[in-house]
Amino acid sequence: DYVKIETINGVIVVYSTIKSFYTRLPFFFFRQHRSYIVNIRKIKTVSISRLELLDKSIIPLTRGRKHQILRLITRWRKSVKFAQLMFLNLITIMLDFTVLPY
């Protein structure tokens, strides 16, 4: 078995099952159907029957998975917002402790 990975830099072939490969990916990857794993950060739109990616690729979407992908996208967006807030807090703290010359 092999998995074909399409990236912005080209195609990579990995000798593995899709199931085994998927278990090693971070939470922002979503297994849609038996043949597709999608990086949710690359999804442009979600419709009833398909996902459109930023590069204009179309991935078929089963009705049962639509709610699951929407929940995952919401979870990812919340984690990104949290990381942004933590970064801003860190910058503020660093600015508060800046030592000025005499």
C-alpha positions in Angstrom: 0.0 0.0 0.0 1.1 3.6 -0.6 -0.2 7.1 0.1 0.2 9.9 -2.4 0.7 13.3 -0.7 0.0 16.4 -2.7 1.9 19.5 -1.4 2.6 22.9 -2.7 6.0 21.7 -3.6 4.9 18.6 -5.5 3.8 15.0 -4.9 5.4 12.6 -2.4 4.7 8.9 -2.3 4.9 7.2 1.1 4.7 3.4 1.5 2.0 3.0 4.2 -1.7 2.5 4.5 -3.8 5.7 4.6 -5.1 4.6 8.1 -1.6 4.2 9.5 -0.4 7.5 8.0 -3.5 9.4 9.3 -2.9 8.3 12.9 0.5 10.2 12.8 -0.9 13.5 11.7 -1.8 16.6 13.9 -5.4 17.3 14.7 -5.9 19.8 11.9 -5.9 17.0 9.3 -9.3 15.4 8.6 -9.9 12.0 6.9 -12.7 12.5 4.4 -13.8 9.3 2.8 -11.5 6.3 2.4 -9.3 8.1 -0.1 -8.7 11.6 1.2 -7.0 13.3 4.1 -7.4 17.1 4.1 -5.5 19.8 5.9 -8.3 22.0 7.3 -6.1 25.0 7.1 -6.3 24.7 3.3 -10.1 24.6 3.1 -11.7 27.6 1.4 -15.4 26.6 1.5 -17.5 23.8 2.9 -20.7 22.9 1.1 -23.3 20.1 1.4 -21.4 17.8 -0.9 -17.8 19.0 -1.3 -14.8 20.9 0.1 -13.1 23.5 -2.0 -9.4 24.0 -1.1 -7.4 27.2 -1.5 -5.7 25.8 -4.6 -9.2 25.2 -6.2 -9.1 21.5 -5.7 -12.5 19.9 -5.0 -12.9 17.0 -2.5 -16.2 15.2 -2.3 -17.8 15.4 1.2 -20.3 12.9 2.6 -23.3 14.4 4.4 -22.4 12.6 7.6 -18.9 14.2 7.7 -20.0 17.8 7.1 -20.8 18.5 10.8 -17.6 16.7 11.9 -15.4 18.9 9.6 -17.2 22.1 10.8 -16.6 21.2 14.4 -12.9 20.5 13.6 -12.5 23.8 11.8 -14.1 25.7 14.8 -11.7 23.9 17.2 -8.7 24.8 15.1 -9.8 28.5 14.8 -10.2 28.7 18.6 -6.7 27.3 19.1 -5.3 29.8 16.6 -7.0 32.7 18.4 -5.7 31.4 21.7 -2.1 31.2 20.4 -2.4 34.8 19.0 -3.7 36.1 22.4 -0.8 34.3 24.2 1.7 35.8 21.8 0.3 39.3 22.3 0.4 38.8 26.1 4.0 37.7 25.9 5.0 40.8 23.8 3.2 43.1 26.3 5.1 41.5 29.2 8.4 41.8 27.3 7.7 45.5 26.7 6.9 46.0 30.4 10.3 44.6 31.4 12.4 46.5 28.8 15.3 48.1 30.6 16.1 51.6 29.4 19.6 53.0 29.7 20.3 55.7 32.3 
